[in-house]
């Protein structure tokens, strides 16, 4: 029987464990620090629209990880910046009977485009997932999920492309656990589409008028799309879903508030953020493919300064840096693709 080893006890990992517990799907939630210690001792305070429960979950601390079995599937639910250390920790752990974890399937739930390539250095079978889940983790031992009637929406496929029986089986288990889930052979397109949205997370870190913040988010996404297309990506469109997502929504009064996505939550908790793997990924691809990304670069720098200074979201105004960047971008215009750089680096 398949057992899921969920690595990372934040909003995504803990809510996945909660739904697996509720729906009878074998799992172990593995984490570290105060969060996993609290869940192990007191249970997870799990809030969904109109409901609250304290769930006793099957847990393990990273310091004493569970013994791995041949049928296990690893689910990496850490942030993108932690994928390198997590895959290094898990890949060479022994599997009961024979072999190492590197031979087991590994599911990557990270935002951005970097996690899968990092994982492939150590794991043979990587399954990429693009997950949309309105979840919040800012209080130790508590996770709030606002999606209704389903927990969230997931596209999953073998990385870099294709489907197999394992991918289909994982999607079936996710559907059983209350997710709207679909197997996709072109998963890189869905990861790219999610990144186009995720670059706007950085706007939530700064104060400013609604009009200016909305404009900045639109410009960030527009710039990201241009870079992704230049890099050879074809971001998937919402109309391409074959499952019906029309009734899914973020429930009002669920505790999920606009402007408090994962990057904002990381800053509230005082932990490292994914900005270098979101806006920074667009900047990296832009440099490789000769397409300017000044707005994403500006938000990457501003977020880094906010973190270095130890400031909370909303303590710096977006007007301090955003108008200057847009003026410079308008004067310089979009950079033309540089053929020699594309030939040197190739498409990702």
N, C-alpha and C positions, 0 to 999 in steps of 0.2 A: 504493500500500500504506500502511496506517495505521502511523504511528510514534507512540509515546507519549513525551512529554517529561515525565519524572517530576521534579517540583520539590520538593526536600527529601530529604536523604540520611540521615534518621534511621531508626528501627526500621521504620516502615511503608514509607517510600519505598525504602530500600535493600533490604529483603526483597522488595518488589515487583519491583525491577530484577533481583534475583538469580533470581527465578522466571521472569521474562521472558527472561533470558539462557539459562536452562536449557531453556526450552521453545520457543526460537526465535521469540519475538515482538519485533519491532523496537522499540527504546526508546533514550533517552539519560537518564542520571541526572544531574541538575544540583544542585549544592550549593555550599557555601562553607566556608571555614575548614579546620581540621585534618582533619575527617572526610573531605571530598571529596578533599583533597590526599593523604591516606593511601590511600584507595581507588584513586585514579588511579595512585599510585606502586607500591603493593604488592598491590592487589586487596582484595576484601572477605572477611574471615574470617566465613564464614556457617555457623552451627551450627543444625542441626535434630535432631529426636529420632533418636539413633543414628547421626548422620552429621555430618561436618565437612569443609568444602571451602574453598579459597581461590579466589574467582572474579574473573577479570579482567572488569570491567564497562566498558561504554561510558559515559564520564563527561564532564562539562564543568563548569567553575567558573562561578559566577554572574558573575564579572568578565569572562568571555569566553563568553557563552551561545551555544548552537548556532543556526545559521541555521534559521529556521522554514520549513516547507513547507505547501502548501495542505491536505494530508491529515493533518497532525499533530493529535493530541489532547493537551491539556495536563492533567496530573494533579497537583493541588496536594496535596502531602504534608507541608506545614509545619504547625506548631501553629496553633490558632485565633487566637492573639494576633498572628501574623505574616501573616495573610491580607491585611490592608489593604495592607501594604508590598509583599507579593508580587504581588498583582493590579495594583497601581500600576506596578510594575517591568515586568511582562510584557504588559499589555493593549495597549500602543501600539507594541510592537516590530513591525517590518515582517515580513511574510510574503513569502517568495520569490515573485516574480511580481507579486502585487498584494495590497492589503489589509493589515490588521493582525491581531495575535493575538487581539484582542477578538472577531473573527469566527469563531475556532476554538472547538470544543467544549472546555469546562473541567470537569474532574471534581474535586469537593471531597471529601476524605477526613477532614475534621476532626470531632472531637467537638463537641457543642453544637449550637446552632441559628443562630449568627451568620454563619458563613462564606458561606453561599449568598446571603444578602441583600447582604453586602459585595461579593461577586463580581458580582452582577447590576448593580451600578452601572457596571461596565466591560465585562462579557462578556454577549453576547447569549444564548448557549446554555450553561446551567449544568446539570450532572448531579451530583446529590447522592448520596453513598454513606454508608451506615452499615456500618462495618467492625469486625468482632471478630477480633482477631489477638493471641495471647499472644506478644508480641515484646519484646525487651529490648535497649536500646542504652545502655550505661554506659561502655564502653571504646572509645576511638577506633579505627575500622577494623573493629569487630566487631559483629555483630548475631546475636542468638539468637532462634529461633522455636520454640515448643513445641507448636504445633498438629499433631495427627495424626488420621487419615491425611491430611487436607487442611491447607493452610497456615492458612486462616482462613475466616470466613463474611462474605459481603458482600450487602447489599441495595442496589440502585442504580436510580435513576429520574430522569427529567427534572424539574427544579425550576421552579416549585413543585409541579407534578403532571404526570402523564402519562408516556407512553412513546413512543419513536420508533425508527427503524432504528439510529440511533447508540447509543442506550441498550442495545438488544438485542445489538449488535455488541460493545460494551465488556464486557458480561456474558459473552458467549461467549469472549472472549479471557481474561477472568479465570478462567473455568472451565478453559480449556485450560492455564492457568498453575498449576492446582492448588488454586484456591479453590472453595469451595462458594458459588456466586453465583446471585442471582435478580434478575430485573428486576421492579420494583414501581412501579405508577403512583401510589401513595400514600406516597411516600418521606418526607414530613414526619412521618408517624406512626412510621416506623422510626427516624428521627433522634431523635424525642422519647423513644421507648422506650430508646434507647441513653443519652440524657442522664439518664434516671431511674436508670440504673446508675452512670453516670460521676460523679454527685455524691458517691458513696461513696468515690471515690479519695482525697478529702481526709483520711479517717480514717487512711490509711496513713502520713500524715506525723507521727503522734503516738504516743507510747508510752501504755500503759495495759493494763488487764486485758482478756483476750479477751471477757469478758462485756460490759464497758462499750463496747468498740469495736464489737462486734456490734450492740448496742442502738443506738449512734449511727448506724451505717450504715443500719439499718432505718428509723430516724426521718428521716434525710436523704432516703432514697428515698421514704418515705411523704409527706413534705412536698413533695418535688419533684412527685410525681404529682398531688397536690391542686392545686398551682399550674398545672401543665400543663393539666389538665382545665379549670380556671377560665379559662385563656387560649385555650381552644378546640381544644386538641390531644386526640387520641384515641390514646394510645400503643399501638403494635402489640403483640400477644401472641406468644410463641414458637410457639404452636399454629398461627399463621397462615402459617408457612413452608410452601411447596409443595414445596420440595426436602427431601430426607431428611438431617437433621443429627444423627440419633440416635447415629451411631457416632463423631461428632467429639468430641475431648477434648483436654485439655492433657496431653501425655505425661509420665508420671513420669520422673524422671532426665533431663529435657530441659534443665535449667538455668534454667527459668522457675519462680520461687518465688512463692507467694501473698504478697500485700501489697506487690508491687513493680511496680505498673502505671505508666502513662505519667507521672502527676503526680509520683510518688515518684522516677522516673528523672530528671525535670527537676531536682528538688532535689538529687539526688546529683551531677548534672553541673554544678550551679551556674548553670543557665540559667533563663529566665523560664518560668512554668508557665501552664496553662490555667485555673486556678481561677476567675479572673474571668469566664470564658466557660462554666463548668460551674455551680458553686454560685452564682456571680455572675449567671448567666443566670436562674436560678430566682428570685433576689432581685429582679432587674429586672422580670421578668414579674409577680411578686407585688406589687410596688409599682404597676405599671400597672393590674392587675386587682383590687387591693384585697384580696389574700390574704397574710396574714402568713407570712413564711418565716424565723423567728428562728434556727433551727438551721443552715440553709444560710448565713445571714448571719454567724453566729458562726464557722463554719469558714472562711469567706472571710476574715474579719478575722484569725483566728489564723494562717492560712496566709500571709497578707500580712506579718504581724509576723515569722514564722519566716524569710521570705525577706529582709526588711529587715535583720534581725539577723544574717543570714548563717549561720543554724544548719542543721544537717543533720536529716533525718527521724529521729524518735525521741528528740530531745533535749528535747522539751517533752511533758509528760503531758497526755493528754486530760482528765483529771480537774480540771485547772486552770480549765477554762472550760465544759465540756459540762454537768455537773450543774446549774450555775447557770442556764444557758440553758433547760434542760428544765423547771426549776421555774418560771421566768417564763412559759414557753409554756403550762404547765398552768394557771397562775393566770389568764392573760389569755384563754386559749381561742383558737380559730381566728378570724381576722378575717372579718367578713361581706363578701362582694363589694360593691364600690361601683359602682352602676349608672352614675353620672355619669362616672366614670373610664373605664369600658368604652366608653361612648358617645363619649368624647373620643378615645381612642386606637384603639379597634377591636381586633379579633383580629389576630395576626401572620400 
